[in-house]
Amino acid sequence: MRNLIDIKDLSTEEIEELIAVAEDMIANPKKYAEICHGKKLATLFFEPSTRTRLSFEAAMYELGGNVLSVSSAGSSSAAKGESVADTAKTVSCYADIIAMRHPKEGAPLVASMNSTIPVINAGDGGHNHPTQTLADLLTIWREKGRLENLTVGFCGDLKFGRTVHSLISALSRYSGIKIVLISPEELKLPSYIQKDVLAANGIEFHQTTDLLEVMPQLDILYMTRVQRERFFNEEDYLRLKDSYILTPDKLKTAKADLSILHPLPRVNEIAVAIDEDPRACYFKQVLNGKYVRMALILKLLKEAGTL
């Protein structure tokens, strides 16, 4: 059974195929309007989410399918102590495909090992978020026309940011990529990602605490929030939460065609004034996420032989 647990589960050719299908869906929505008629997506979200859950649900509805939804652990049998494995076995009896978000790293992998239908990781702890990465890649492709030869700055929480970890992993397979890591010392990219992903793939990368210093170099600026829910200590969160706030002043030295991305939700790390800047792409990312999830659902259902 084909699942998507980690972005590395997809080859670069498959990523480009998904981008091409998503582009066709944007251009020709009626062509896909009933393609998943009679199929059911189960969204199992054991951690709060707005964009990702609604994006998956909108994606399935736009394909003509239906949705079964669990929107919190408290409203499911997980509250009674049911294991992820048993949940996956049970839901496999009701649906054709599962999208799962879970606070525990590895939970969607466990689900996929016990499911008889495809499982999509919709975010597991601070580990991975492959469908956000697909939304990011589609956005970069639509803004830049390429996924190679780009200087990409990641700013904010690089330690716990699963969207950052997934996108770095994806970009590391493309040529001419340079990565700039901008964070407080306490929120640096984990050393295993620096070693096993960046260094192992020969990706040039630079670490700094100074966003303004590197701003002129960047083709893409990927902002992230400092995530309160990943901290064990409230004092540490309060000390670090305002480390980087992007304002119009800070963009004075940026390239005219810089693309500003953010996986959302935003707290205060991007000033609202930047929303009107043509370089702001984060709401485009939201829409792109729906289309690329439509393409992914279609691909996995076809490979499962249920379409």
N, C-alpha and C positions, 0 to 999 in steps of 0.2 A: 504494500500500500504506500503510495507516494504522499508524503507530508511536507509541510514547510515549518521547520523548527528553528533553523539557523539560515541566515542569508547564504551561507556557503553550500546549502543543499541545492542551490540553483547555480548552474554554470553561467558564465557571462553570455553565452549564446541564448540561454533560456531567459535571462534578464532582458536582453535586447528584444527577444520575441514577445515578452510580456509588455514591454514599452510600445512595441509596434501594434499589438492588439488594443492596448489602452488608447493609443492615438486614433485607431480606427473607430473605437467606441465613442470617442469625443466627436469625431466627424460624422459618424453614422449611427446614432443611438437607436433608431427604429429597427435596424438590422439585428440587434441583440435583445429586443424588448421581451421576447417570449422564449428565449433559448433555454432557460432553466425552469420552464413551466412544470409544476408538480414536484419540484425538488425543494428540500428543506435544509436551511442552514441553522445550526444550533449555536448561539453565541453564549458561551459560558464565561462570565466575567466575575471573578472573585476578588477584584480590586476595582476601585472607582475609575470610570472612564466616560467621557462624553464623545469626543471625536472618533476614537477607534471603534467603539461599539456601534454608534450610529452610522459610521462609514460602512462597516460590514453589512449592517442591516439595509441601508439604502442601496448598497451594491447588489445584494440578493434580490431586493424588490425590483430594481431596474432591469434585472435579468429575467424577471417574470416568476421568480421563486417565492418561497415563504420563509418565515423566520420563527424559530422557537428561542426564547430568550431567558437567560438567568443573569440578572444585573447586579447581584451581590451575593457574597457567601452566606449572609444571614437568611436569604430567601431560598436557599437550596439545602439539600441533605448534607452538604459539607458542615452545616451548623450542628448536625447530629453526629458528626464524626465519620461520615462516609469518605472513603479514600478516593484519590484522583483516579486510580485504576478502575474502581467499581463505577464511578461516575461515567467514565469513558465507555465502559462496556454497556452501561444502561442507555446512555444517550445514543449509542450506535444503533439501538433498536428503533429509535424514533426519527432520526435525521439522516441526511446524505453526506453532510460535511460539518465539521466543528471548527469554530474559532474560539480559542481559549486565552484568557488573560488570568494570570495567577501571581500572587506575591512571592511564591517560592520558586527560586531558580530551578529549572529542570522539570517543573510540573507538566508543561505541555509535552515534553519528551516522554514522560511516564504515560501520559494519556495516549500518545500515539502508539506506544508499545502494547496498549490494551484495547485499542479501538479497531473496529472493522471498517471504519470510514475515514477519509482523510482528515487530519488535524492540522490547523494553522495556528502557530504561536502568535498571539496578539499582544505579547509582552510578558516576560517572566522575571519578576524582581528587577535587579539592576543588571541583568544579564544580556537580554537580546530582544529586539523588536523588528523582525525582518520585514513585516509589511509596511512599517513606517519608512524603512530603508528603501523599499520599492517606490513609495510616494516621493521620497527625497530624490531618488535617481531619475524618476520621470520628470520631476520639477527641474532638476539640473539639465536634463536633456532638452526640455522644452525651452528653457531660458538660454542655454549655451550652444545647443546643437551638437554636443559631444560629451563624452564621459572621460576623455583623455586630456592630458596636458592642461591641468588645472591646479591652481594653488588654493587649498581649502583650509580656512581657519575655523577651528572648533573652540568656542568660548563659553566658559562657565563651569558647570559641574561635569568634569570629564571622568571622575572616579565612579560615580553611580549611574551616569547617563547611559542607559541601555541603547537609546537611539544613536548616540555617538559611537558606541562600541560596534553596533551593527553596520553603520555607514562607513566607518574606517575599514572594517573587514571587507566590505564590498568594493570600495574605491581602491584598495590595495592591489586588486587584480588588474587595474588599468594602467597603461603606460603614461609616463610623464606627470604623475600625480605627486604633488608636494603637500605635506600636511604641516600646519602650524597649530600648536596646542597652547591655548591661552587660558590659564586658570590660576587660582591661588595654590600654594604648595600643597595644602591639605586636600585639594580636589583634583590632583594630577591624574592623568590617564594611568590606569594600572600598569605596572611594569611588565606583566605577562603579555599584555596587548602590544606594548612597545616592542617587546622581544619577539613574540610568536607571530605577530601580524606585520608590523611595520618593518622591523629589521629583517625578518625572515623573507620578506618580499622585496627587499632592497628599496623601500620607500624612504625618500628623503624627508626627515621631520625635524622640527625645531620647537623647543618648549620655551615659553616666556610667561611672565605675569603681566606684561604691558601690551594691552590691545592697541593703543595708539601707535606704538613703535612699529607694529607689523601691518597696520591697516592698509597702507599703499600697495602692499604686495598681493592682496587677496582678490581672487576671482569670485569666491564664495565665502560668506561669513555665516557659520552655523551657530546661532545663539541657543543657549539652553538655560532653563531655570535651575536654581539651587533647590533641590528637592527635599522639602521638610520631612517627608515620609521615610526617607532613607537614613535619617540621622538618629542615633541613639541618644544624643545629648542636645537639648534645646539651646543651650548656650552656644555650642559650636554652630548650629544653624543660624542663630541670630547674628553671630559675628561674621558669617560668610555670605549671608543671603543677598547683600547689596554690592558684592565684589565688582560686578560689571553691569552697568546700566548704559545701554546704547541710546545716545541722544543725537539730534541733528548735528551738533557741534563736532561730535566724534567722527562724523562721516565726511568732514571737510577735505581730508586727504585721501579718501577712498576713490577707487576707480569709478568712472561714470557708468560702467556696466556691471558693477558689483551686484551680486544676487544675495539678498539677506534671507536666510531660511531659519525656521524655528519649528520644532515638532509640536509646540503648544501643549498644555495651556501656558499662556504668558502670565506672569505675576507683575513684575515691574522692570524686567531686564531689557525690554525694548519700549522706549517712550512712545506713547500713542501718536505723537506728532509724526513719527516715521511711517505710519500706516499710509500716508498720502505720498510718500516717496516712491517713484516708479521702480526703485531697486528692491522694495519690500515684496517678498514672494511667499510669505507664510500663509496667507489665506488662499493663494493659488495652490499651495501644498495640500491644503485640506481637500479641495476639489479633486486634485490629481490623485489623492489617496483613494477616493471612491472608485475612480476609473481603473486604477491598477489592481485594486482588490477584486473588482468585477473580472478583470482578465485572469487573475490568479484562481478565483473560484471556478471559472470556466475550464481552465487548464487542468486543475486537480480532479474535477468531476469527469472530464473526458478521459484522463489517465486511469481513473478508477473504473472506467467502463460503464458509468451510470448515465452518461449522456450520449 
